[in-house]
C-alpha cells in the first residue's frame, strides 16, 4: 500500500481536499479523503508526506504522435504517415511506436501519465490510435487500449499529399466521397458477416478484407473516430458524415470551432483543441486562437486540449492549458481539459482522468500551482508507483 498524505487534492471529480490523503493498492486507488479520515498506516506501507504540494490526476494528452515520430531522428524514426494510399484503416499505431523515445520520459517528468498516439492526417482514413501509459519496458506493457480510436482526416492535408501525387483526393469533395465509400463498404461487409453468423448454411462467408474488417467496430459505434478538421466547412463535413453513419466521433484540432461554438454545442460532439503553441503554418490555421478552448467550454462543449506532439512537445501540455486560462478559460475547465475531459474524449474516463476509488493510480504532485510558471512537477506516479521524482537542488 502506498499513501500520499497532507496534499491539496484536486480530484477532477467534483471534490477538492485542502489537506487530504490518497491510498493506492495493486495499481488502483483504494481510498481518498480528508486527513481526519485517514486510517493509521501499517509498518509495511509506504507513506509520502506531500505537505505544501498539489495532487492532480495524471495528465492525459488525448491527441499525439509521440513515439510514432521519434525525437531528433528524421526519416528513419518517422512512421506517422503511410502516404501511398488514402485509405489505410488497418494500420496500427502500436506497430510503429518506439517506446524508448526520450519524449516519453520528458512527458512523465512533466506529469503526463497517458498519451493517445497514432497515425497522422495525410490519409482520408489514417489508421488506429492507441492509448498508452508513458512508462513501461515495451509498448505492449504501456498499452491501456489499442485500438482506442480510428483516425480520419479532412481538409488541407489529404488534398496536399495526393495533389502532389496527381492522385485522388485533391478536393474536399473527393475526401468526403472516399470516406463515405469505405463506410458504405464496411457496412455491407458487416451485414454479410452478420448474415453468415446467423445462418452458415444459407449464406456465404464474405471474403476477408483487412481494411473493411478494421472499420467494423467504427460502423458498430464501438470505436471512436478522431476527425482531423480545422476549418468550419471541414468540421461540418465531419459532422454530416458522422450523422449519416451514426459514428461515435470527436472533432480534433477544431481550429475554427470557437467561431461556431453554439453549433457544436447543439450537435454534442467532444472537441480536442490544439496544437495551441504553433505558428499559423498553413491557410486553414488562419483563425487559430488561444481563446478557443475557453469559448468552447463556456458554450457547454466538452473540451480537451492536445499537444499534437511533436507539433508542440507533449511535455508542454500544461503550458497550453495555462495559456488558455490566460486567454479567458476557467481554471477548472482547463485542468479538466487535460485530465477528465481528455479521458472522456477517448472513452477511458471509467479508468483514468480523475482521482476516484477504483481508478488507475496515475497521479502527479506539484510543488506549486500547475498554472504558475515557477511551479514544477515534484513526483509522477503511474499505477501507484513513482516513475519520476525531481532531484532537489
C-alpha positions in Angstrom: 0.0 0.0 0.0 1.3 3.5 -0.9 -0.3 6.5 0.7 0.2 10.2 0.0 -0.8 12.5 2.8 -1.2 16.2 3.6 -1.6 17.1 -0.1 -4.1 19.6 -1.5 -6.0 17.2 -3.7 -7.8 18.3 -6.9 -9.8 15.2 -7.8 -11.3 16.4 -11.1 -14.4 14.6 -9.9 -16.2 17.5 -8.2 -14.3 17.3 -4.9 -11.3 19.1 -3.5 -9.5 18.4 -0.3 -7.5 21.3 1.2 -5.4 18.7 3.1 -6.1 15.1 2.2 -4.7 11.7 1.6 -4.9 9.1 -1.1 -4.0 5.4 -0.8 -3.1 3.0 -3.7 -3.1 -0.8 -3.8 -2.4 -3.1 -6.7 -2.2 -0.2 -9.1 -5.6 1.4 -8.3 -6.9 4.0 -5.9 -8.1 2.3 -2.7 -9.1 5.3 -0.6 -9.2 9.1 -0.7 -10.4 11.7 1.6 -9.6 14.5 4.1 -6.7 13.9 6.5 -9.0 13.5 9.5 -10.4 10.3 7.9 -7.0 8.8 7.0 -6.6 5.3 8.7 -3.4 4.6 10.5 -0.9 3.1 8.0 0.8 -0.2 8.7 4.5 -0.6 9.2 4.7 -2.2 5.7 3.0 0.8 3.9 5.0 3.4 2.0 3.9 6.9 3.1 4.8 10.1 1.2 4.3 13.4 3.0 3.2 15.9 0.4 2.6 18.9 2.7 2.6 22.1 0.7 2.1 20.2 -2.6 -0.9 19.9 -5.0 -2.0 16.5 -6.2 -3.8 16.0 -9.5 -4.8 13.1 -11.7 -2.0 12.2 -14.2 -2.3 14.4 -17.2 -3.7 13.0 -20.4 -2.6 14.1 -23.9 -5.6 13.0 -26.0 -4.1 13.5 -29.4 -0.4 13.0 -30.1 2.1 11.3 -32.4 4.6 10.6 -29.6 6.7 7.5 -30.4 5.5 7.3 -33.9 7.6 10.4 -34.8 10.8 9.8 -32.9 12.6 12.7 -31.3 15.6 14.1 -33.3 15.8 11.1 -35.7 14.3 12.2 -39.1 13.1 9.7 -41.7 14.3 6.6 -40.0 12.1 7.3 -37.0 9.2 8.9 -38.8 6.4 6.3 -39.1 3.4 8.6 -38.8 2.1 8.8 -42.4 1.8 6.0 -45.0 1.5 8.3 -47.9 0.9 5.6 -50.6 -2.8 5.0 -50.2 -5.5 7.4 -48.9 -7.3 4.5 -47.2 -5.3 2.7 -44.5 -7.6 1.8 -41.6 -5.8 -1.4 -41.0 -2.6 0.4 -39.8 -2.0 0.1 -36.1 -0.1 2.7 -34.0 1.4 0.0 -31.8 3.4 -1.4 -34.7 5.1 1.9 -35.3 5.8 3.2 -31.8 9.3 3.4 -30.4 8.7 3.0 -26.7 12.2 4.2 -25.7 11.8 7.6 -27.3 13.0 10.1 -24.8 9.8 12.1 -25.3 8.0 9.6 -23.1 10.5 10.3 -20.3 10.1 14.1 -20.8 6.3 13.6 -20.7 6.2 11.8 -17.4 8.7 14.3 -16.0 6.0 16.9 -16.7 3.1 15.0 -15.2 1.8 13.2 -18.3 0.8 9.6 -17.5 -1.3 8.8 -20.6 -0.8 9.6 -24.2 -3.1 8.8 -27.1 -0.9 8.4 -30.2 -1.2 7.2 -33.7 -1.1 8.0 -37.5 -1.1 11.5 -38.9 -3.5 13.2 -41.2 -2.1 12.5 -44.7 -4.7 9.9 -45.5 -8.5 10.1 -45.5 -8.5 7.1 -43.2 -5.2 7.0 -41.4 -5.4 4.1 -39.1 -5.7 3.1 -35.5 -4.6 5.1 -32.4 -3.5 3.6 -29.2 -3.8 4.9 -25.6 -0.6 4.3 -23.6 0.9 4.9 -20.2 4.1 6.9 -20.5 6.1 4.2 -18.6 6.9 0.6 -19.5 9.5 -1.8 -20.7 7.7 -2.3 -24.0 4.8 -0.8 -25.9 2.7 -3.9 -25.0 3.2 -3.2 -21.3 2.3 0.5 -21.8 -1.0 -0.1 -23.7 -4.2 0.8 -22.0 -6.3 0.3 -25.1 -5.4 -0.5 -28.7 -7.1 0.4 -30.8 -8.7 3.2 -28.9 -9.7 5.3 -31.9 -9.7 5.4 -35.7 -8.1 8.4 -37.4 -9.8 10.2 -40.3 -8.8 13.5 -41.9 -10.4 16.3 -43.8 -9.1 19.5 -45.5 -5.7 20.6 -46.4 -3.5 17.6 -45.5 -5.1 14.9 -47.7 -5.5 17.4 -50.5 -1.9 18.5 -50.4 -0.4 15.0 -50.2 -2.4 13.5 -53.0 -2.3 16.6 -55.2 1.5 16.2 -55.3 1.0 12.6 -56.4 -1.6 13.5 -59.1 -4.0 11.1 -57.3 -7.4 11.4 -55.7 -8.3 13.1 -53.4 -7.3 16.5 -54.5 -10.6 18.2 -53.5 -12.6 18.2 -50.3 -15.5 16.6 -52.2 -13.2 13.6 -53.1 -12.1 13.3 -49.5 -15.7 13.1 -48.3 -16.6 10.7 -51.1 -13.7 8.3 -50.4 -14.7 8.2 -46.7 -18.4 7.6 -47.5 -17.5 4.8 -50.0 -15.4 3.0 -47.4 -18.0 3.3 -44.7 -20.7 2.0 -47.1 -18.5 -0.9 -48.0 -17.7 -1.6 -44.3 -21.5 -1.5 -43.5 -22.1 -4.1 -46.3 -19.2 -6.2 -45.1 -20.6 -6.2 -41.5 -24.1 -7.1 -42.8 -22.6 -10.0 -44.8 -20.6 -11.2 -41.7 -23.8 -11.0 -39.6 -25.8 -12.9 -42.1 -23.2 -15.6 -42.3 -23.1 -16.0 -38.5 -26.9 -16.2 -38.3 -27.1 -19.0 -40.9 -23.9 -20.5 -42.2 -25.7 -23.0 -44.4 -27.7 -20.4 -46.3 -25.1 -17.6 -46.5 -21.6 -17.5 -47.9 -18.8 -16.1 -45.7 -17.6 -12.8 -47.2 -14.0 -12.8 -48.4 -11.8 -11.4 -45.7 -10.9 -7.7 -46.3 -8.4 -6.4 -43.7 -9.3 -2.7 -44.3 -13.1 -3.3 -44.0 -12.6 -5.6 -41.1 -10.7 -2.7 -39.3 -13.7 -0.5 -39.9 -16.3 -2.9 -38.5 -16.0 -1.5 -34.9 -16.4 2.0 -36.3 -19.6 1.1 -38.1 -20.9 -0.6 -34.9 -20.1 2.5 -32.9 -17.7 0.6 -30.7 -14.6 2.6 -31.7 -14.5 6.4 -31.6 -13.4 8.2 -34.7 -10.9 11.0 -34.4 -11.8 13.5 -37.1 -8.9 15.8 -38.1 -10.7 19.0 -39.1 -9.5 22.6 -38.8 -11.9 24.7 -41.0 -15.6 25.3 -40.3 -16.6 23.6 -43.6 -14.4 20.5 -42.8 -15.9 20.4 -39.3 -19.4 20.3 -40.7 -18.5 17.7 -43.3 -17.2 15.5 -40.5 -20.4 16.0 -38.6 -22.5 15.4 -41.7 -20.9 12.0 -42.3 -20.9 11.0 -38.6 -24.6 11.6 -38.6 -25.2 9.6 -41.8 -23.4 6.6 -40.4 -24.2 7.1 -36.7 -20.5 7.3 -35.8 -19.0 7.9 -32.3 -16.7 10.9 -33.2 -14.5 13.6 -31.7 -13.6 16.7 -33.5 -9.8 17.0 -33.3 -7.9 20.3 -33.8 -11.3 22.1 -34.5 -9.4 25.3 -35.1 -12.4 27.3 -36.2 -14.8 25.6 -33.8 -14.7 28.6 -31.5 -16.3 30.6 -34.3 -19.3 28.2 -34.3 -19.4 27.1 -30.7 -23.2 27.3 -30.5 -23.5 24.9 -33.4 -21.0 22.4 -31.9 -23.0 22.5 -28.6 -26.2 21.6 -30.5 -24.5 18.6 -32.2 -22.9 17.4 -28.9 -19.5 16.1 -30.2 -16.5 16.2 -28.0 -13.8 18.6 -29.1 -10.0 18.2 -28.8 -8.3 21.6 -29.4 -4.8 22.2 -30.5 -1.9 22.4 -31.0 -2.0 25.9 -29.5 1.7 26.8 -29.3 2.4 26.9 -33.1 2.6 29.4 -35.9 -0.2 29.6 -38.5 1.8 27.4 -40.8 -1.0 26.8 -43.3 -4.1 28.5 -44.6 -6.6 26.5 -42.6 -4.9 27.8 -39.4 -5.5 31.5 -40.1 -8.2 31.6 -37.4 -6.2 29.8 -34.7 -6.7 31.4 -31.3 -5.7 30.7 -27.7 -9.2 31.9 -26.8 -10.7 28.8 -28.5 -10.8 26.4 -25.6 -12.4 28.9 -23.3 -15.0 30.0 -25.8 -16.0 26.4 -26.4 -16.1 25.5 -22.7 -18.3 28.4 -21.9 -20.7 27.3 -24.7 -21.0 23.9 -22.9 -18.9 21.8 -25.2 -16.8 19.0 -23.7 -13.3 20.4 -24.4 -9.9 18.7 -24.2 -6.6 20.2 -25.0 -3.9 18.3 -27.0 -0.3 18.8 -27.8 -0.3 17.1 -31.2 3.3 16.1 -30.4 5.8 16.9 -31.9 4.0 20.0 -33.2 4.1 21.0 -29.6 6.2 18.7 -27.4 4.0 16.7 -25.1 5.8 18.0 -22.1 4.3 21.4 -22.7 0.7 20.2 -22.4 0.2 22.0 -19.0 1.6 25.2 -20.5 -1.0 25.0 -23.3 -3.7 24.8 -20.7 -2.2 27.7 -18.7 -2.2 29.9 -21.8 -5.9 29.0 -22.4 -6.6 30.3 -18.8 -4.7 33.5 -19.5 -6.9 34.0 -22.5 -10.2 33.5 -20.6 -10.7 29.8 -19.9 -11.8 29.0 -16.3 -9.0 27.3 -14.4 -11.2 24.2 -13.6 -12.2 23.8 -17.2 -8.5 24.0 -18.3 -7.5 21.3 -15.8 -10.4 19.2 -16.9 -9.3 19.6 -20.5 -6.1 17.7 -19.8 -7.5 15.2 -17.3 -11.1 14.0 -17.1 -12.3 15.6 -20.4 -9.3 14.2 -22.2 -10.2 10.8 -20.8 -13.8 11.1 -21.9 -12.7 12.1 -25.4 -11.2 8.6 -25.8 -13.9 6.8 -23.8 -11.5 5.9 -21.0 -13.0 8.0 -18.2 -14.1 5.0 -16.2 -10.4 4.1 -15.7 -8.3 7.3 -15.8 -8.7 11.1 -15.7 -9.8 11.7 -12.1 -8.9 10.6 -8.6 -11.6 8.2 -7.5 -11.6 4.9 -5.8 -11.2 2.0 -8.3 -9.5 4.1 -10.9 -5.9 3.7 -12.0 -3.5 5.3 -9.5 -2.0 7.7 -12.0 -1.1 11.0 -10.2 1.1 14.0 -10.3 2.4 16.1 -7.4 3.3 19.8 -8.0 5.3 21.9 -5.6 3.3 25.0 -6.7 0.1 25.7 -8.6 0.4 24.0 -12.0 -0.5 27.2 -13.8 2.2 29.1 -12.1 5.2 29.1 -14.4 7.6 28.7 -11.4 5.7 25.6 -10.2 7.3 22.2 -11.1 6.3 18.6 -11.0 7.8 17.0 -7.9 6.6 13.4 -8.5 4.7 11.4 -11.1 3.1 8.1 -10.3 1.7 5.5 -12.7 -0.3 2.6 -11.4 0.6 3.7 -7.9 4.3 3.6 -8.5 6.6 6.6 -8.7 8.1 6.8 -12.2 9.7 10.2 -11.7 10.8 12.3 -8.7 12.6 15.6 -9.2 16.0 15.8 -7.7 16.3 18.6 -5.2 18.8 21.4 -5.8 
